[in-house]
Amino acid sequence: MSDKNRIPYKIYIEESEMPSAWYNLRADMINKPAPLLHPETHEKMTAKDLAGVFCDELIAQELDDTTAYFPIPEEIRNFYKMYRPAPLVRAYCLEEKLGTPAKIYYKFEGNNTSGSHKLNSAIAQAYYAKNQGLVGVTTETGAGQWGTALSMACSYLGLDCKVYMVKCSYEQKPHRREVMRTYGASVTPSPSTETKIGRKILAEHPDTVGSLGCAISEAVETATNTEGYRYVLGSVLNQVMLHQSIIGLETKIALDKYNIKPDVIIGCAGGGSNLGGLIAPFMGEKIRGEANYRFIAVEPESCPSFTRGKYAYDYCDTGMVCPLSKMYTLGSSFMPAATHAGGLRYHGMNSTLSQLYADGLMEATTVKQTEVFAAAEEFARVEGILPAPESSHAIKVALDIAKECVKTGEEKTIVFGLTGTGYFDMMSYEKFHDGRMVDSAPSDEDIEKAFSKLPHVNE
Ligand SMILES: *Cc1c(COP(=O)(O)O)cnc(C)c1O
C-alpha cells in the first residue's frame, strides 16, 4: 500500500462532515422495543403522563419509534463543535505490541472536560429544558461523569443543576464533585435525608453505599416537587441513545472514508446508551440486510444485566416512581457491589438494546474487574490514553479477540468504543496496583431475591 492510502493513526472527519441529524434506530427495527408503562396502572405511558417529570421535546423523542432522523438544533451542533468530531483512532501501537494481524480501531469520547461521551446527551437535554423555559434540572450520577457533563451543559446555557451522587462515588471521588461545583451544580450524596425516598431507603439500609436506581428516585422526587424543574437522565432512555447516535454516525463516516468494514463492534454497557449510540447506524444496516456485523456488549460480572438478568418489565429506579420499562434487568431492588466502574452499576438496560439482544441481533459477555484493570494498563502503556474503568471493559474484550487473532491468523477488524478517561479513578487504579482489588459476582440467591420483587405485568 502506498503511503498516501495508508490509514492514519487518527481518522478525523471535517467539521462540515459532522452529522446534522441523530439517527433513531427504532425506526428501522422490525420488533420495536416494548412501550413504557405507568408504574401504578400499567397502562401505556402517554406524553401527558410523562410531562410532569421530563421535558416536552425529550418526551416526544422518547415515544417516537418511527422517525428515523431528528435534526440536531444549531445551538447543540455549535456546542458539539467545541469537542467534536471525536477521533477514530487506529491502534497501530497496540497492534504492534500484541503482534496481532487484527486491525483495531477505537472511537475516543474522552476528549472533553467531563471525560466521557455523556456530554453528547447532556447538552441536548439541557437545550430542550432551556427551550421550554425551565429554571433547572435534577439528575443522578453514579461515577460522576454524567453529573459533570450535565453541569457543564447547564452552566453553558444558564440553567440550575441539582445532582444526586451515589454515596460510594461521592466519597471515592471528591474531585469529581468539585468539578461539578466549579460548573455551578449543587451535589448531594445519595441516599440523602432531603427526600422522602432517601429517608426511607436510609431507614431500611442504614449502611448502604447507594445505587443509581436510588439516586434516580431522589432526583425525580425533587424535580416533581420543585416549580420549573424537570428530571433528566444520563443513560437507559431511548432519547439518550438517540443523542448518542452521534458516536456511531461519526464512526461510520470515518470508516467509510477509507472503505473499512468492521467485523466486530464492542462497547461497554451500563445503561446502554453509549453502546446503542455506537452501534446504531451499523445495526440499522444489519436489520435492513445491507451488511453484517457482530456486536458485543460488555458488562461487569458484578452487575450482569444482559447475561444473568430477566427480560421483563421493571422499575427504572429503586423508589418505583419512574415508568416501567421492558428490559434485561436484575431487579430494581438489586444492589450491586461497590465496584470501580460506577457507570456500569445499573440494574437494567436500555429497552432498544434489550429487544435487539432478545432477537439475537447482538451478544453480551461479562468480565472481572481485575482483568479489566489489567487490560486498561496494557492499553494505557502503548496507546497513551488513561482509560476509564467503564471503557476498559470494552478494551478487555477487544484485546481478547485481537490476541485470539494472533493464534488463528485472522485479520479481523475490531472497532470499540473508548467512552472516557480515568483521571478521577486513580484510587481504583491504586487498589489494583497494590493488589487489593477483589472480584465479586452476585450470588444466584441475591439475583433471585431481586427478581421476586419484579412487578407483575400482564403483557
Ligand atoms: C456512563 C459511562 C459509561 C456507561 O455508559 P452507558 O451509556 O450508560 O452504557 C461508560 N463509560 C463511561 C466513561 C461512562 O462515563
The ligand as an SDF file (V2000), in Angstrom:
LIG
                    3D

 15 15  0  0  0  0  0  0  0  0999 V2000
  -21.5230    6.4030   31.9790 C   0  0  0  0  0  0  0  0  0  0  0  0
  -20.3560    5.8030   31.3850 C   0  0  0  0  0  0  0  0  0  0  0  0
  -20.4510    4.5600   30.7650 C   0  0  0  0  0  0  0  0  0  0  0  0
  -21.7500    3.7940   30.6830 C   0  0  0  0  0  0  0  0  0  0  0  0
  -22.4640    4.2780   29.6130 O   0  0  0  0  0  0  0  0  0  0  0  0
  -23.9260    3.7660   29.2540 P   0  0  0  0  0  0  0  0  0  0  0  0
  -24.2500    4.5780   28.0920 O   0  0  0  0  0  0  0  0  0  0  0  0
  -24.8150    4.0310   30.4190 O   0  0  0  0  0  0  0  0  0  0  0  0
  -23.8360    2.3190   28.9790 O   0  0  0  0  0  0  0  0  0  0  0  0
  -19.3350    4.0690   30.1390 C   0  0  0  0  0  0  0  0  0  0  0  0
  -18.1570    4.7150   30.1610 N   0  0  0  0  0  0  0  0  0  0  0  0
  -18.0220    5.9080   30.7620 C   0  0  0  0  0  0  0  0  0  0  0  0
  -16.6780    6.5620   30.7610 C   0  0  0  0  0  0  0  0  0  0  0  0
  -19.1120    6.4890   31.3850 C   0  0  0  0  0  0  0  0  0  0  0  0
  -18.9770    7.6780   31.9630 O   0  0  0  0  0  0  0  0  0  0  0  0
  1  2  1  0
  2  3  1  0
  2 14  2  0
  3  4  1  0
  3 10  2  0
  4  5  1  0
  5  6  1  0
  6  7  2  0
  6  8  1  0
  6  9  1  0
 10 11  1  0
 11 12  2  0
 12 13  1  0
 12 14  1  0
 14 15  1  0
M  END
$$$$
